[in-house]
Amino acid sequence: QVQLVESGGGLVQPGGSLRLSCAASGFRFSLYAMLWYRQAPGKQREWVATVADDGGTKYVDSVKGRFTISRDNNKSTAYLEMTSLKPEDTAVYSCSVGIGGRYSWGQGTQVTVSS
């Protein structure tokens, strides 16, 4: 079955950086787009970025120029490089994949941006 395991979250000061990883298994990773979402306390889950199977990327406007999504098909892993972090980036970040109309999610990793 599809498994997604996120890692790399933590506490960082404003202006700092973090790199999140999403290790995938149970499907042919190279064939599918990978997505990152986040959910802040008391807010709805928000789409953050997508990396397509061909490497093309898209971002929500609020993270453009600060976040970079990428993938390593040899390692079946997707990444989210986050720089110039702001307190409003604080959230649980989760990766997701859609296969056959069904989306699977990891457990998420907490990112807290605070001084």
Buried (B, 14 or more C-beta within 10 A) or exposed (E): EBEBBBEBBEEBEEEBEBBBBBBBEEBEBEEBBBBBBBBBEEEEBBEBBBBBBEEEBBBBEEBEEBBBBBBEEEEBBBBBBBBEBBEEBBBBBBBBBEEEEEEBBBEBBEBBBEE
